[in-house]
Amino acid sequence: MRDGIEQGGWESHRPKLVYPFEHGPKVGEEAVDIAPGVKWLRMPLGGALAFINVWAIAEKTADGRDGWAIVDTGLGGLESRNAWRAALKGPLEGKPVTRVFVTHMHPDHIGMAGYLTRKFDARLWITRLEFVTCRSLAADTGREAPADALAFFKGAGWDEDALESYRAKFGGFGRGLYALPDSFHRLNDGDAVKIGDHVWTVVVGSGHSPEHASLHCADLKLMISGDQVLPKISSNVSVFPTEPDGDPLTDWITSLQRIKTKVPDEVLVLPAHNDPFHGLHARIDHLVGGHERGLTRLHELLVEPKRVVDVFHVLFRRRIDENLLGLATGESLAHLNCLMARGQAIRERDENGVDWYRAAA
Protein backbone atom coordinates (compact mmCIF):
# COMPACT_ATOMS: atom_id res chain seq x y z
CA MET A 1 0.00 0.00 0.00
CA ARG A 2 1.24 3.45 -0.73
CA ASP A 3 -0.66 5.49 1.78
CA GLY A 4 0.49 8.90 2.78
CA ILE A 5 1.79 10.49 5.93
CA GLU A 6 -1.35 11.98 7.47
CA GLN A 7 -1.17 15.75 7.55
CA GLY A 8 -4.08 15.87 9.99
CA GLY A 9 -1.85 16.94 12.88
CA TRP A 10 -1.87 20.40 11.36
CA GLU A 11 -5.66 20.64 11.42
CA SER A 12 -7.67 21.11 14.59
CA HIS A 13 -11.13 20.36 13.23
CA ARG A 14 -11.72 16.98 11.67
CA PRO A 15 -15.19 16.29 10.29
CA LYS A 16 -17.44 14.19 12.47
CA LEU A 17 -17.90 10.99 10.50
CA VAL A 18 -20.40 8.30 11.45
CA TYR A 19 -19.21 4.69 11.72
CA PRO A 20 -22.29 2.43 11.78
CA PHE A 21 -20.46 -0.82 12.58
CA GLU A 22 -19.20 -1.39 16.09
CA HIS A 23 -16.74 -4.11 15.09
CA GLY A 24 -15.04 -5.17 11.88
CA PRO A 25 -14.56 -8.79 10.76
CA LYS A 26 -11.65 -10.87 12.00
CA VAL A 27 -9.07 -11.37 9.27
CA GLY A 28 -9.98 -14.38 7.14
CA GLU A 29 -12.42 -15.75 9.71
CA GLU A 30 -15.51 -13.56 9.52
CA ALA A 31 -17.60 -11.47 7.16
CA VAL A 32 -19.90 -8.61 8.10
CA ASP A 33 -23.10 -8.08 6.12
CA ILE A 34 -23.06 -4.53 4.77
CA ALA A 35 -26.25 -4.79 2.70
CA PRO A 36 -28.18 -7.66 1.09
CA GLY A 37 -25.62 -9.61 -0.93
CA VAL A 38 -22.63 -7.44 0.09
CA LYS A 39 -20.08 -8.69 2.63
CA TRP A 40 -17.10 -7.02 4.28
CA LEU A 41 -13.95 -9.09 4.85
CA ARG A 42 -10.41 -8.26 5.86
CA MET A 43 -7.08 -9.57 4.60
CA PRO A 44 -3.76 -9.25 6.50
CA LEU A 45 -1.20 -6.55 5.72
CA GLY A 46 1.13 -6.31 8.68
CA GLY A 47 2.66 -3.01 9.74
CA ALA A 48 0.68 -0.06 11.05
CA LEU A 49 -2.30 -0.64 8.76
CA ALA A 50 -2.62 -4.31 9.84
CA PHE A 51 -5.30 -5.23 7.28
CA ILE A 52 -7.08 -4.22 4.09
CA ASN A 53 -10.82 -4.35 3.58
CA VAL A 54 -12.09 -6.45 0.69
CA TRP A 55 -15.66 -6.88 -0.46
CA ALA A 56 -17.71 -9.82 -1.70
CA ILE A 57 -20.85 -9.24 -3.78
CA ALA A 58 -23.22 -12.14 -4.40
CA GLU A 59 -23.84 -13.05 -8.03
CA LYS A 60 -24.47 -16.12 -10.16
CA THR A 61 -21.84 -18.04 -12.08
CA ALA A 62 -22.28 -18.55 -15.83
CA ASP A 63 -23.95 -21.91 -15.14
CA GLY A 64 -26.33 -20.49 -12.54
CA ARG A 65 -24.59 -21.41 -9.29
CA ASP A 66 -24.28 -18.98 -6.38
CA GLY A 67 -20.93 -17.22 -6.26
CA TRP A 68 -19.09 -14.06 -5.30
CA ALA A 69 -17.61 -11.14 -7.17
CA ILE A 70 -14.60 -9.94 -5.17
CA VAL A 71 -13.50 -6.31 -4.98
CA ASP A 72 -9.80 -5.92 -4.05
CA THR A 73 -7.72 -8.87 -2.96
CA GLY A 74 -4.97 -8.14 -0.45
CA LEU A 75 -1.19 -8.32 -0.57
CA GLY A 76 0.35 -11.26 -2.37
CA GLY A 77 1.94 -13.91 -0.16
CA LEU A 78 1.39 -16.97 1.99
CA GLU A 79 -0.39 -15.14 4.82
CA SER A 80 -2.98 -13.71 2.44
CA ARG A 81 -3.38 -17.03 0.65
CA ASN A 82 -4.12 -18.76 3.95
CA ALA A 83 -6.59 -16.03 4.87
CA TRP A 84 -8.38 -16.40 1.53
CA ARG A 85 -8.55 -20.17 1.91
CA ALA A 86 -10.14 -19.72 5.34
CA ALA A 87 -12.56 -17.06 4.07
CA LEU A 88 -13.65 -19.11 1.07
CA LYS A 89 -14.35 -22.15 3.22
CA GLY A 90 -15.91 -20.19 6.07
CA PRO A 91 -17.85 -16.93 5.65
CA LEU A 92 -18.04 -17.27 1.84
CA GLU A 93 -19.54 -20.75 2.27
CA GLY A 94 -17.42 -22.56 -0.30
CA LYS A 95 -19.01 -20.68 -3.20
CA PRO A 96 -16.82 -19.88 -6.23
CA VAL A 97 -15.42 -16.51 -7.23
CA THR A 98 -17.12 -15.24 -10.40
CA ARG A 99 -15.06 -12.12 -11.11
CA VAL A 100 -12.27 -10.15 -9.45
CA PHE A 101 -12.54 -6.35 -9.45
CA VAL A 102 -9.49 -4.31 -8.46
CA THR A 103 -9.71 -0.60 -7.67
CA HIS A 104 -6.05 0.07 -8.49
CA MET A 105 -2.66 -1.49 -8.96
CA HIS A 106 -1.00 -1.17 -5.56
CA PRO A 107 0.07 -4.58 -4.23
CA ASP A 108 -2.30 -4.61 -1.24
CA HIS A 109 -5.20 -4.32 -3.69
CA ILE A 110 -4.08 -6.40 -6.68
CA GLY A 111 -1.59 -8.71 -4.96
CA MET A 112 -3.87 -11.77 -4.78
CA ALA A 113 -5.73 -11.15 -8.05
CA GLY A 114 -3.57 -13.64 -9.93
CA TYR A 115 -4.22 -16.30 -7.31
CA LEU A 116 -8.00 -15.84 -7.27
CA THR A 117 -8.45 -15.52 -11.03
CA ARG A 118 -6.44 -18.67 -11.70
CA LYS A 119 -8.01 -20.69 -8.91
CA PHE A 120 -11.54 -19.99 -10.18
CA ASP A 121 -10.86 -19.32 -13.88
CA ALA A 122 -12.30 -15.85 -13.26
CA ARG A 123 -11.68 -12.63 -15.16
CA LEU A 124 -9.89 -9.61 -13.71
CA TRP A 125 -11.85 -6.34 -14.08
CA ILE A 126 -9.66 -3.23 -13.82
CA THR A 127 -8.95 0.02 -15.66
CA ARG A 128 -6.39 -0.17 -18.45
CA LEU A 129 -3.84 2.24 -16.97
CA GLU A 130 -3.82 0.42 -13.64
CA PHE A 131 -3.24 -2.95 -15.33
CA VAL A 132 -0.51 -1.70 -17.66
CA THR A 133 1.25 0.30 -14.94
CA CYS A 134 1.22 -2.70 -12.62
CA ARG A 135 2.79 -4.93 -15.26
CA SER A 136 5.44 -2.28 -15.94
CA LEU A 137 6.40 -1.93 -12.28
CA ALA A 138 6.40 -5.68 -11.75
CA ALA A 139 8.84 -6.00 -14.65
CA ASP A 140 11.40 -4.01 -12.62
CA THR A 141 11.77 -6.92 -10.19
CA GLY A 142 15.44 -7.89 -10.07
CA ARG A 143 16.64 -4.87 -12.07
CA GLU A 144 19.24 -2.41 -10.86
CA ALA A 145 18.04 1.07 -9.97
CA PRO A 146 18.10 3.19 -13.16
CA ALA A 147 20.28 6.27 -13.44
CA ASP A 148 17.24 8.51 -13.98
CA ALA A 149 15.78 7.44 -10.63
CA LEU A 150 19.05 8.06 -8.79
CA ALA A 151 19.34 11.51 -10.38
CA PHE A 152 15.72 12.20 -9.37
CA PHE A 153 16.38 11.50 -5.69
CA LYS A 154 19.75 13.22 -5.73
CA GLY A 155 17.93 16.25 -7.10
CA ALA A 156 15.61 16.09 -4.09
CA GLY A 157 18.60 16.41 -1.76
CA TRP A 158 19.17 12.79 -0.75
CA ASP A 159 22.61 11.92 0.58
CA GLU A 160 24.69 8.94 -0.52
CA ASP A 161 23.44 6.70 2.29
CA ALA A 162 19.83 7.27 1.23
CA LEU A 163 20.68 6.66 -2.42
CA GLU A 164 22.46 3.42 -1.54
CA SER A 165 19.43 2.27 0.45
CA TYR A 166 17.24 2.99 -2.58
CA ARG A 167 19.56 0.96 -4.80
CA ALA A 168 19.30 -1.99 -2.42
CA LYS A 169 15.50 -1.87 -2.25
CA PHE A 170 14.76 -1.14 -5.90
CA GLY A 171 12.61 -3.62 -7.78
CA GLY A 172 10.59 -4.80 -4.79
CA PHE A 173 7.14 -3.97 -6.18
CA GLY A 174 6.62 -7.33 -7.87
CA ARG A 175 7.44 -9.25 -4.69
CA GLY A 176 4.04 -8.26 -3.30
CA LEU A 177 2.13 -9.82 -6.21
CA TYR A 178 1.08 -13.22 -7.41
CA ALA A 179 1.76 -13.32 -11.14
CA LEU A 180 -0.81 -11.10 -12.82
CA PRO A 181 -3.39 -12.57 -15.16
CA ASP A 182 -2.40 -12.28 -18.81
CA SER A 183 -5.68 -10.60 -19.75
CA PHE A 184 -8.30 -8.36 -18.19
CA HIS A 185 -11.70 -6.79 -18.76
CA ARG A 186 -11.38 -3.03 -19.01
CA LEU A 187 -13.29 -0.74 -16.67
CA ASN A 188 -13.99 2.79 -17.94
CA ASP A 189 -15.20 5.86 -16.13
CA GLY A 190 -18.99 5.95 -16.13
CA ASP A 191 -19.45 2.26 -16.94
CA ALA A 192 -22.63 0.78 -15.45
CA VAL A 193 -21.64 -2.74 -14.39
CA LYS A 194 -24.24 -5.26 -13.27
CA ILE A 195 -22.87 -7.18 -10.29
CA GLY A 196 -25.39 -9.59 -8.87
CA ASP A 197 -28.76 -7.90 -8.50
CA HIS A 198 -27.56 -4.31 -8.75
CA VAL A 199 -25.80 -1.88 -11.07
CA TRP A 200 -22.55 -0.31 -9.90
CA THR A 201 -21.19 2.78 -11.65
CA VAL A 202 -17.44 3.18 -12.16
CA VAL A 203 -16.07 6.50 -10.90
CA VAL A 204 -12.45 7.02 -11.98
CA GLY A 205 -10.01 9.25 -10.13
CA SER A 206 -6.28 9.86 -10.30
CA GLY A 207 -3.46 11.26 -8.21
CA HIS A 208 -3.00 8.36 -5.80
CA SER A 209 -2.74 6.02 -8.77
CA PRO A 210 -3.17 6.63 -12.50
CA GLU A 211 -6.76 5.44 -13.10
CA HIS A 212 -8.31 4.40 -9.79
CA ALA A 213 -11.82 2.91 -10.07
CA SER A 214 -14.33 3.41 -7.26
CA LEU A 215 -17.72 1.67 -7.52
CA HIS A 216 -20.99 3.43 -6.66
CA CYS A 217 -24.29 1.57 -6.26
CA ALA A 218 -27.17 4.04 -6.20
CA ASP A 219 -29.72 1.33 -5.30
CA LEU A 220 -27.85 0.23 -2.19
CA LYS A 221 -26.47 3.70 -1.41
CA LEU A 222 -22.93 2.31 -1.24
CA MET A 223 -19.58 3.45 -2.60
CA ILE A 224 -16.55 1.16 -2.62
CA SER A 225 -13.90 3.87 -2.48
CA GLY A 226 -10.64 1.89 -2.51
CA ASP A 227 -7.95 4.38 -1.52
CA GLN A 228 -9.67 7.33 -3.17
CA VAL A 229 -11.43 8.42 0.04
CA LEU A 230 -10.24 7.06 3.39
CA PRO A 231 -11.72 8.21 6.71
CA LYS A 232 -8.63 8.52 8.90
CA ILE A 233 -5.56 8.72 6.69
CA SER A 234 -4.69 10.74 3.62
CA SER A 235 -3.75 8.57 0.66
CA ASN A 236 -0.27 9.02 -0.70
CA VAL A 237 -0.11 11.48 -3.60
CA SER A 238 3.41 11.40 -4.98
CA VAL A 239 5.65 12.35 -7.84
CA PHE A 240 7.77 9.38 -8.95
CA PRO A 241 11.01 9.15 -10.97
CA THR A 242 9.11 7.82 -13.98
CA GLU A 243 7.25 11.15 -14.35
CA PRO A 244 9.29 13.78 -12.51
CA ASP A 245 7.30 16.74 -13.86
CA GLY A 246 3.87 15.25 -13.12
CA ASP A 247 1.24 17.15 -11.15
CA PRO A 248 -0.64 14.40 -9.30
CA LEU A 249 -1.88 16.70 -6.54
CA THR A 250 -3.92 18.76 -9.00
CA ASP A 251 -5.26 15.48 -10.41
CA TRP A 252 -6.10 14.30 -6.89
CA ILE A 253 -7.92 17.47 -5.86
CA THR A 254 -9.85 17.53 -9.15
CA SER A 255 -10.81 13.87 -8.71
CA LEU A 256 -12.09 14.41 -5.17
CA GLN A 257 -14.15 17.40 -6.23
CA ARG A 258 -15.57 15.38 -9.10
CA ILE A 259 -16.58 12.53 -6.79
CA LYS A 260 -18.42 15.08 -4.67
CA THR A 261 -20.51 16.08 -7.70
CA LYS A 262 -21.08 12.49 -8.88
CA VAL A 263 -21.77 10.61 -5.65
CA PRO A 264 -24.45 11.71 -3.15
CA ASP A 265 -23.46 12.40 0.44
CA GLU A 266 -25.95 9.81 1.70
CA VAL A 267 -23.83 6.84 0.64
CA LEU A 268 -22.12 4.51 3.06
CA VAL A 269 -18.46 4.65 2.04
CA LEU A 270 -16.64 1.31 1.98
CA PRO A 271 -12.93 2.23 2.16
CA ALA A 272 -9.90 0.01 1.75
CA HIS A 273 -8.60 0.96 5.20
CA ASN A 274 -10.29 1.78 8.51
CA ASP A 275 -14.06 1.23 8.78
CA PRO A 276 -17.12 1.99 6.62
CA PHE A 277 -18.43 5.48 7.28
CA HIS A 278 -21.01 8.12 6.49
CA GLY A 279 -19.84 11.66 5.70
CA LEU A 280 -18.33 11.44 2.21
CA HIS A 281 -18.60 15.11 1.31
CA ALA A 282 -17.27 16.36 4.64
CA ARG A 283 -14.30 14.02 4.37
CA ILE A 284 -13.58 15.19 0.82
CA ASP A 285 -13.69 18.82 1.96
CA HIS A 286 -11.30 17.98 4.80
CA LEU A 287 -8.85 16.19 2.49
CA VAL A 288 -8.85 18.99 -0.08
CA GLY A 289 -8.61 21.66 2.61
CA GLY A 290 -5.66 19.91 4.23
CA HIS A 291 -3.71 19.89 0.97
CA GLU A 292 -4.57 23.52 0.25
CA ARG A 293 -3.34 24.57 3.70
CA GLY A 294 -0.18 22.56 3.10
CA LEU A 295 0.35 24.38 -0.19
CA THR A 296 -0.04 27.73 1.57
CA ARG A 297 2.51 26.85 4.27
CA LEU A 298 4.91 25.55 1.63
CA HIS A 299 4.60 28.70 -0.47
CA GLU A 300 5.34 30.84 2.57
CA LEU A 301 8.46 28.77 3.32
CA LEU A 302 9.84 29.31 -0.18
CA VAL A 303 10.67 32.94 0.48
CA GLU A 304 14.19 31.45 0.65
CA PRO A 305 15.30 28.66 -1.74
CA LYS A 306 14.75 25.17 -0.38
CA ARG A 307 15.48 21.59 -1.43
CA VAL A 308 12.77 18.94 -1.24
CA VAL A 309 14.29 17.51 1.95
CA ASP A 310 14.13 20.98 3.54
CA VAL A 311 10.33 21.29 3.35
CA PHE A 312 9.13 18.19 5.20
CA HIS A 313 8.46 20.03 8.46
CA VAL A 314 5.75 22.25 6.96
CA LEU A 315 3.88 19.32 5.42
CA PHE A 316 4.26 16.57 8.04
CA ARG A 317 4.13 16.66 11.81
CA ARG A 318 5.89 13.35 12.31
CA ARG A 319 9.64 12.99 12.04
CA ILE A 320 10.74 11.70 8.66
CA ASP A 321 13.13 8.80 9.13
CA GLU A 322 14.72 6.62 6.47
CA ASN A 323 11.61 4.42 6.28
CA LEU A 324 9.41 7.41 5.41
CA LEU A 325 11.92 9.29 3.27
CA GLY A 326 10.60 8.00 -0.06
CA LEU A 327 6.97 8.76 0.79
CA ALA A 328 7.80 12.20 2.16
CA THR A 329 9.90 13.04 -0.89
CA GLY A 330 7.19 12.00 -3.33
CA GLU A 331 4.43 13.85 -1.47
CA SER A 332 6.55 16.99 -1.04
CA LEU A 333 7.35 16.99 -4.74
CA ALA A 334 3.64 16.66 -5.50
CA HIS A 335 3.03 19.86 -3.54
CA LEU A 336 6.01 21.64 -5.11
CA ASN A 337 5.01 20.66 -8.65
CA CYS A 338 1.47 21.82 -7.91
CA LEU A 339 2.79 25.23 -6.84
CA MET A 340 4.84 25.41 -10.03
CA ALA A 341 1.80 24.50 -12.13
CA ARG A 342 -0.07 27.35 -10.42
CA GLY A 343 2.77 29.75 -11.23
CA GLN A 344 3.64 30.18 -7.55
CA ALA A 345 7.07 28.50 -7.45
CA ILE A 346 10.22 28.18 -9.54
CA ARG A 347 12.74 25.31 -9.65
CA GLU A 348 16.44 25.78 -10.37
CA ARG A 349 19.13 23.08 -10.51
CA ASP A 350 22.61 23.76 -9.15
CA GLU A 351 25.95 22.51 -10.45
CA ASN A 352 25.69 19.40 -8.25
CA GLY A 353 22.39 18.29 -9.76
CA VAL A 354 20.32 19.37 -6.74
CA ASP A 355 17.02 21.19 -7.27
CA TRP A 356 16.18 24.35 -5.33
CA TYR A 357 12.66 25.76 -5.13
CA ARG A 358 11.64 29.34 -4.41
CA ALA A 359 8.47 31.36 -4.51
CA ALA A 360 7.78 33.01 -7.86
CA ALA A 361 8.12 36.78 -7.86
C-alpha positions as CSV (number, residue, x, y, z in Angstrom):
1,M,0.0,0.0,0.0
2,R,1.2,3.5,-0.7
3,D,-0.7,5.5,1.8
4,G,0.5,8.9,2.8
5,I,1.8,10.5,5.9
6,E,-1.3,12.0,7.5
7,Q,-1.2,15.8,7.6
8,G,-4.1,15.9,10.0
9,G,-1.9,16.9,12.9
10,W,-1.9,20.4,11.4
11,E,-5.7,20.6,11.4
12,S,-7.7,21.1,14.6
13,H,-11.1,20.4,13.2
14,R,-11.7,17.0,11.7
15,P,-15.2,16.3,10.3
16,K,-17.4,14.2,12.5
17,L,-17.9,11.0,10.5
18,V,-20.4,8.3,11.5
19,Y,-19.2,4.7,11.7
20,P,-22.3,2.4,11.8
21,F,-20.5,-0.8,12.6
22,E,-19.2,-1.4,16.1
23,H,-16.7,-4.1,15.1
24,G,-15.0,-5.2,11.9
25,P,-14.6,-8.8,10.8
26,K,-11.6,-10.9,12.0
27,V,-9.1,-11.4,9.3
28,G,-10.0,-14.4,7.1
29,E,-12.4,-15.7,9.7
30,E,-15.5,-13.6,9.5
31,A,-17.6,-11.5,7.2
32,V,-19.9,-8.6,8.1
33,D,-23.1,-8.1,6.1
34,I,-23.1,-4.5,4.8
35,A,-26.2,-4.8,2.7
36,P,-28.2,-7.7,1.1
37,G,-25.6,-9.6,-0.9
38,V,-22.6,-7.4,0.1
39,K,-20.1,-8.7,2.6
40,W,-17.1,-7.0,4.3
41,L,-14.0,-9.1,4.8
42,R,-10.4,-8.3,5.9
43,M,-7.1,-9.6,4.6
44,P,-3.8,-9.2,6.5
45,L,-1.2,-6.6,5.7
46,G,1.1,-6.3,8.7
47,G,2.7,-3.0,9.7
48,A,0.7,-0.1,11.0
49,L,-2.3,-0.6,8.8
50,A,-2.6,-4.3,9.8
51,F,-5.3,-5.2,7.3
52,I,-7.1,-4.2,4.1
53,N,-10.8,-4.3,3.6
54,V,-12.1,-6.5,0.7
55,W,-15.7,-6.9,-0.5
56,A,-17.7,-9.8,-1.7
57,I,-20.9,-9.2,-3.8
58,A,-23.2,-12.1,-4.4
59,E,-23.8,-13.0,-8.0
60,K,-24.5,-16.1,-10.2
61,T,-21.8,-18.0,-12.1
62,A,-22.3,-18.5,-15.8
63,D,-23.9,-21.9,-15.1
64,G,-26.3,-20.5,-12.5
65,R,-24.6,-21.4,-9.3
66,D,-24.3,-19.0,-6.4
67,G,-20.9,-17.2,-6.3
68,W,-19.1,-14.1,-5.3
69,A,-17.6,-11.1,-7.2
70,I,-14.6,-9.9,-5.2
71,V,-13.5,-6.3,-5.0
72,D,-9.8,-5.9,-4.1
73,T,-7.7,-8.9,-3.0
74,G,-5.0,-8.1,-0.5
75,L,-1.2,-8.3,-0.6
76,G,0.4,-11.3,-2.4
77,G,1.9,-13.9,-0.2
78,L,1.4,-17.0,2.0
79,E,-0.4,-15.1,4.8
80,S,-3.0,-13.7,2.4
81,R,-3.4,-17.0,0.7
82,N,-4.1,-18.8,3.9
83,A,-6.6,-16.0,4.9
84,W,-8.4,-16.4,1.5
85,R,-8.6,-20.2,1.9
86,A,-10.1,-19.7,5.3
87,A,-12.6,-17.1,4.1
88,L,-13.6,-19.1,1.1
89,K,-14.4,-22.2,3.2
90,G,-15.9,-20.2,6.1
91,P,-17.9,-16.9,5.7
92,L,-18.0,-17.3,1.8
93,E,-19.5,-20.8,2.3
94,G,-17.4,-22.6,-0.3
95,K,-19.0,-20.7,-3.2
96,P,-16.8,-19.9,-6.2
97,V,-15.4,-16.5,-7.2
98,T,-17.1,-15.2,-10.4
99,R,-15.1,-12.1,-11.1
100,V,-12.3,-10.1,-9.5
101,F,-12.5,-6.4,-9.4
102,V,-9.5,-4.3,-8.5
103,T,-9.7,-0.6,-7.7
104,H,-6.1,0.1,-8.5
105,M,-2.7,-1.5,-9.0
106,H,-1.0,-1.2,-5.6
107,P,0.1,-4.6,-4.2
108,D,-2.3,-4.6,-1.2
109,H,-5.2,-4.3,-3.7
110,I,-4.1,-6.4,-6.7
111,G,-1.6,-8.7,-5.0
112,M,-3.9,-11.8,-4.8
113,A,-5.7,-11.1,-8.0
114,G,-3.6,-13.6,-9.9
115,Y,-4.2,-16.3,-7.3
116,L,-8.0,-15.8,-7.3
117,T,-8.5,-15.5,-11.0
118,R,-6.4,-18.7,-11.7
119,K,-8.0,-20.7,-8.9
120,F,-11.5,-20.0,-10.2
121,D,-10.9,-19.3,-13.9
122,A,-12.3,-15.8,-13.3
123,R,-11.7,-12.6,-15.2
124,L,-9.9,-9.6,-13.7
125,W,-11.8,-6.3,-14.1
126,I,-9.7,-3.2,-13.8
127,T,-8.9,0.0,-15.7
128,R,-6.4,-0.2,-18.4
129,L,-3.8,2.2,-17.0
130,E,-3.8,0.4,-13.6
131,F,-3.2,-2.9,-15.3
132,V,-0.5,-1.7,-17.7
133,T,1.2,0.3,-14.9
134,C,1.2,-2.7,-12.6
135,R,2.8,-4.9,-15.3
136,S,5.4,-2.3,-15.9
137,L,6.4,-1.9,-12.3
138,A,6.4,-5.7,-11.7
139,A,8.8,-6.0,-14.7
140,D,11.4,-4.0,-12.6
141,T,11.8,-6.9,-10.2
142,G,15.4,-7.9,-10.1
143,R,16.6,-4.9,-12.1
144,E,19.2,-2.4,-10.9
145,A,18.0,1.1,-10.0
146,P,18.1,3.2,-13.2
147,A,20.3,6.3,-13.4
148,D,17.2,8.5,-14.0
149,A,15.8,7.4,-10.6
150,L,19.0,8.1,-8.8
151,A,19.3,11.5,-10.4
152,F,15.7,12.2,-9.4
153,F,16.4,11.5,-5.7
154,K,19.7,13.2,-5.7
155,G,17.9,16.2,-7.1
156,A,15.6,16.1,-4.1
157,G,18.6,16.4,-1.8
158,W,19.2,12.8,-0.7
159,D,22.6,11.9,0.6
160,E,24.7,8.9,-0.5
161,D,23.4,6.7,2.3
162,A,19.8,7.3,1.2
163,L,20.7,6.7,-2.4
164,E,22.5,3.4,-1.5
165,S,19.4,2.3,0.4
166,Y,17.2,3.0,-2.6
167,R,19.6,1.0,-4.8
168,A,19.3,-2.0,-2.4
169,K,15.5,-1.9,-2.2
170,F,14.8,-1.1,-5.9
171,G,12.6,-3.6,-7.8
172,G,10.6,-4.8,-4.8
173,F,7.1,-4.0,-6.2
174,G,6.6,-7.3,-7.9
175,R,7.4,-9.3,-4.7
176,G,4.0,-8.3,-3.3
177,L,2.1,-9.8,-6.2
178,Y,1.1,-13.2,-7.4
179,A,1.8,-13.3,-11.1
180,L,-0.8,-11.1,-12.8
181,P,-3.4,-12.6,-15.2
182,D,-2.4,-12.3,-18.8
183,S,-5.7,-10.6,-19.7
184,F,-8.3,-8.4,-18.2
185,H,-11.7,-6.8,-18.8
186,R,-11.4,-3.0,-19.0
187,L,-13.3,-0.7,-16.7
188,N,-14.0,2.8,-17.9
189,D,-15.2,5.9,-16.1
190,G,-19.0,5.9,-16.1
191,D,-19.5,2.3,-16.9
192,A,-22.6,0.8,-15.5
193,V,-21.6,-2.7,-14.4
194,K,-24.2,-5.3,-13.3
195,I,-22.9,-7.2,-10.3
196,G,-25.4,-9.6,-8.9
197,D,-28.8,-7.9,-8.5
198,H,-27.6,-4.3,-8.8
199,V,-25.8,-1.9,-11.1
200,W,-22.5,-0.3,-9.9
201,T,-21.2,2.8,-11.7
202,V,-17.4,3.2,-12.2
203,V,-16.1,6.5,-10.9
204,V,-12.5,7.0,-12.0
205,G,-10.0,9.3,-10.1
206,S,-6.3,9.9,-10.3
207,G,-3.5,11.3,-8.2
208,H,-3.0,8.4,-5.8
209,S,-2.7,6.0,-8.8
210,P,-3.2,6.6,-12.5
211,E,-6.8,5.4,-13.1
212,H,-8.3,4.4,-9.8
213,A,-11.8,2.9,-10.1
214,S,-14.3,3.4,-7.3
215,L,-17.7,1.7,-7.5
216,H,-21.0,3.4,-6.7
217,C,-24.3,1.6,-6.3
218,A,-27.2,4.0,-6.2
219,D,-29.7,1.3,-5.3
220,L,-27.9,0.2,-2.2
221,K,-26.5,3.7,-1.4
222,L,-22.9,2.3,-1.2
223,M,-19.6,3.5,-2.6
224,I,-16.6,1.2,-2.6
225,S,-13.9,3.9,-2.5
226,G,-10.6,1.9,-2.5
227,D,-7.9,4.4,-1.5
228,Q,-9.7,7.3,-3.2
229,V,-11.4,8.4,0.0
230,L,-10.2,7.1,3.4
231,P,-11.7,8.2,6.7
232,K,-8.6,8.5,8.9
233,I,-5.6,8.7,6.7
234,S,-4.7,10.7,3.6
235,S,-3.7,8.6,0.7
236,N,-0.3,9.0,-0.7
237,V,-0.1,11.5,-3.6
238,S,3.4,11.4,-5.0
239,V,5.7,12.4,-7.8
240,F,7.8,9.4,-8.9
241,P,11.0,9.1,-11.0
242,T,9.1,7.8,-14.0
243,E,7.2,11.1,-14.3
244,P,9.3,13.8,-12.5
245,D,7.3,16.7,-13.9
246,G,3.9,15.3,-13.1
247,D,1.2,17.1,-11.1
248,P,-0.6,14.4,-9.3
249,L,-1.9,16.7,-6.5
250,T,-3.9,18.8,-9.0
251,D,-5.3,15.5,-10.4
252,W,-6.1,14.3,-6.9
253,I,-7.9,17.5,-5.9
254,T,-9.8,17.5,-9.1
255,S,-10.8,13.9,-8.7
256,L,-12.1,14.4,-5.2
257,Q,-14.1,17.4,-6.2
258,R,-15.6,15.4,-9.1
259,I,-16.6,12.5,-6.8
260,K,-18.4,15.1,-4.7
261,T,-20.5,16.1,-7.7
262,K,-21.1,12.5,-8.9
263,V,-21.8,10.6,-5.6
264,P,-24.4,11.7,-3.2
265,D,-23.5,12.4,0.4
266,E,-26.0,9.8,1.7
267,V,-23.8,6.8,0.6
268,L,-22.1,4.5,3.1
269,V,-18.5,4.7,2.0
270,L,-16.6,1.3,2.0
271,P,-12.9,2.2,2.2
272,A,-9.9,0.0,1.8
273,H,-8.6,1.0,5.2
274,N,-10.3,1.8,8.5
275,D,-14.1,1.2,8.8
276,P,-17.1,2.0,6.6
277,F,-18.4,5.5,7.3
278,H,-21.0,8.1,6.5
279,G,-19.8,11.7,5.7
280,L,-18.3,11.4,2.2
281,H,-18.6,15.1,1.3
282,A,-17.3,16.4,4.6
283,R,-14.3,14.0,4.4
284,I,-13.6,15.2,0.8
285,D,-13.7,18.8,2.0
286,H,-11.3,18.0,4.8
287,L,-8.8,16.2,2.5
288,V,-8.8,19.0,-0.1
289,G,-8.6,21.7,2.6
290,G,-5.7,19.9,4.2
291,H,-3.7,19.9,1.0
292,E,-4.6,23.5,0.2
293,R,-3.3,24.6,3.7
294,G,-0.2,22.6,3.1
295,L,0.4,24.4,-0.2
296,T,0.0,27.7,1.6
297,R,2.5,26.8,4.3
298,L,4.9,25.5,1.6
299,H,4.6,28.7,-0.5
300,E,5.3,30.8,2.6
301,L,8.5,28.8,3.3
302,L,9.8,29.3,-0.2
303,V,10.7,32.9,0.5
304,E,14.2,31.5,0.7
305,P,15.3,28.7,-1.7
306,K,14.7,25.2,-0.4
307,R,15.5,21.6,-1.4
308,V,12.8,18.9,-1.2
309,V,14.3,17.5,2.0
310,D,14.1,21.0,3.5
311,V,10.3,21.3,3.3
312,F,9.1,18.2,5.2
313,H,8.5,20.0,8.5
314,V,5.7,22.3,7.0
315,L,3.9,19.3,5.4
316,F,4.3,16.6,8.0
317,R,4.1,16.7,11.8
318,R,5.9,13.4,12.3
319,R,9.6,13.0,12.0
320,I,10.7,11.7,8.7
321,D,13.1,8.8,9.1
322,E,14.7,6.6,6.5
323,N,11.6,4.4,6.3
324,L,9.4,7.4,5.4
325,L,11.9,9.3,3.3
326,G,10.6,8.0,-0.1
327,L,7.0,8.8,0.8
328,A,7.8,12.2,2.2
329,T,9.9,13.0,-0.9
330,G,7.2,12.0,-3.3
331,E,4.4,13.9,-1.5
332,S,6.6,17.0,-1.0
333,L,7.3,17.0,-4.7
334,A,3.6,16.7,-5.5
335,H,3.0,19.9,-3.5
336,L,6.0,21.6,-5.1
337,N,5.0,20.7,-8.6
338,C,1.5,21.8,-7.9
339,L,2.8,25.2,-6.8
340,M,4.8,25.4,-10.0
341,A,1.8,24.5,-12.1
342,R,-0.1,27.4,-10.4
343,G,2.8,29.8,-11.2
344,Q,3.6,30.2,-7.6
345,A,7.1,28.5,-7.5
346,I,10.2,28.2,-9.5
347,R,12.7,25.3,-9.7
348,E,16.4,25.8,-10.4
349,R,19.1,23.1,-10.5
350,D,22.6,23.8,-9.1
351,E,26.0,22.5,-10.5
352,N,25.7,19.4,-8.3
353,G,22.4,18.3,-9.8
354,V,20.3,19.4,-6.7
355,D,17.0,21.2,-7.3
356,W,16.2,24.3,-5.3
357,Y,12.7,25.8,-5.1
358,R,11.6,29.3,-4.4
359,A,8.5,31.4,-4.5
360,A,7.8,33.0,-7.9
361,A,8.1,36.8,-7.9
